[in-house]
Amino acid sequence: MSDERAYSIRVSVTTRFLDDQSEPANNRYAFAYTINIANTGSMPAKLLTRHWIITDANGRVQEVRGDGVVGEQPRLKPGEGFEYTSGAILETAVGTMRGSYQMLADDGRRFDAAIAPFTLSIPRTIH
């Protein structure tokens, strides 16, 4: 019987609106997101693939799948982390992203690291 705590990946996200790459008049809103992936388990694991579900305020859904992240497939030992920044373009000023990373542990077990939903939105201006 395996110890589920051995296969534990924590994913945290920060986002920002990219005003200089956005064109609201043309329904183009650019966002950057920085992901920190940390191996909080006891088993080394390699990130194999990513799966994203991106939803804008109109309900339009984009699904993205691919190998690794930013051209890499990092292997994380217990206690290690990996951080990267990427981006998304939406047709609305607000949207959400969620997904998962498929991981391969050193013992051959595959498991998913969930990425909880997070919001992409232009900052509110307070007058």
Buried (B, 14 or more C-beta within 10 A) or exposed (E): EEEEEBBBBEBBBEBBBBEEEBEEEEBEBBBBBEBEBBBEBBBBBBBEBBBBBBBBBEEEEBEEEEEBBEEEBBBBEBEEBBEBEEEBBBEBBEBBBBBBBBBBBEEEEEBBBEBEEBEBBBEEEEE
